[in-house]
Amino acid sequence: MSFRRSLREFELATRPIHPESKAALEKRWRELPPHAQTDNQLLGRCAVGCEGTHGVFPKCNLTCSPCYHSADANKVRIDGAHTVDNVDEQMRYLRRIRGPRAHAQLIGGEVSLLPAADHAAALLAMRAQGREPMSMTHGDFDYDYLLDVVLDAEGRPRFDKVSFAAHFDSLMRGRRGAVRPRSEVELHPFREEFARMFVDLKRDHGVNRYLAHNMTVTPSNVDEVEEVTRAVLEMPYDMMSFQPAAFIGDDRRWREDFGEVTIDKVWERIEKGAGQKLPWQATQFGDPRCNRSTVGVRVDGVFAALLDPEDPKDIAARDRFLAHHGGMVFGDVPRLVLAFKVARAALTHPGDIPPLIGLARRVVRRAGGLRRMLRAARRGKLSFKTFVVHNFMDAEQVAPAWELMEKGVVADDPVLKETQERLGSCMYAMAHPEDGRLVPACVQHSVLDPLENIELRRVLPLVGAGAAGAVTPAVVSRPSGLTAVRSTGRASA
């Protein structure tokens, strides 16, 4: 590689905002419905949104009520070649149209059913396309499996950092040691044990982690959200995410009136568990009817939000950052490259430095002062925390609303129109490279998953379905229900 080319690549890598990221952000902003183009909106100004895989490993070994998987999900074989191939193609498409960096979830059924080598290969495929992957799991696996994912055959780490999101709630059936939990409290030891594996991973192998705790909320456990919040805050999780249940997926597992649980009701329970108000209005991802979140530093039991929506100086600092530095990537960037990025950003917009320093001082003050933070850090009582609620929509509304959107028709019915507004500002997309489109997660689960899983049953039948000793084809499909299947070889049963 010539010196001139190396210099050009270094210049591009150290730009505060990559030009492809900037173009993708501008496109995302233009596509947002007018109601979502607000001053606090982060989509199109700071991020393109989250991404997820689909049709790559639908099978799960727990049963949950409710479950967003279709009725055919558990009738499909886990196949590592299929998973890695599909993940690679979906991520290549996302890289092409959404820029060089984004957060993406390795999601389907249960990720730990994948052989560890295939799990690792899928994560590497995601990283190769600039994605920051998070493995979505029920958390019911052992430390040895985690080591097999993270370490190569020589025992060397494949990754400097891994991200996992573990789903724990009393609606899940089949967990080892808690087959039919009667309360959320019963699951606290399992929540703690899962997180502790990653503490050990850091101690034993120097691999950092980002951990999210997920919980589905229905009328039967909404009153326990407070207790779960209080308990999990003392565990080494970085994010706490709650999802009010929706009528999506396998309707045989719908047992309650999910409409009783609103995003406001869940947030109130989270605040009670945190012991304080959690301001969220300063920033927004997508539609406020779908998502609510806040980020801050927790110091010895007190949460200090990074942005106070009632403080004009905080809002002014936010606006400066979004106007000049939105789209700048900080995570998983080499230190030298990040230092150059920050220096170039500061030199380009030197007037932003005093407001951002002022914001940092206010956060420290909200946290109780620098001395208190330092004392808390020494005792392991200082950490960054994120609180999130994702409010999914019912298939009964999503399917007709999406059908009209595909035809370019704005619904007359107020409920379907609201659904269209929420779909148009969705922060969570899944790639369909076979027909060149992105779809919102609610559409994927409500409309496309049933078609995909019917097709996957044909191309990835359960092993042993044929004659004894038969060899099962290893087939990879583009299972959108719209395109043909292609084969990638054979695998022994």
WOTA-V459299 format. One record per helix or strand of 2 or more residues. SS is the DSSP state (alpha for helix, beta for strand). FROM is the first residue (numbers start at 1). LEN is the number of residues. Records with the same first field share a line. If there is no record, write none. Layout:
SS = FROM-LEN + FROM-LEN
This chain:
alpha = 3-11 + 19-13 + 34-3 + 73-3 + 80-19 + 111-3 + 116-13 + 143-8 + 185-21 + 222-11 + 251-3 + 258-3 + 263-12 + 312-14 + 335-14 + 352-15 + 370-9 + 395-12 + 414-11 + 441-19
beta = 50-3 + 63-2 + 102-5 + 131-7 + 161-7 + 172-4 + 178-3 + 208-10 + 239-6 + 291-9 + 302-4 + 382-9 + 428-5 + 437-4 + 472-6 + 485-7
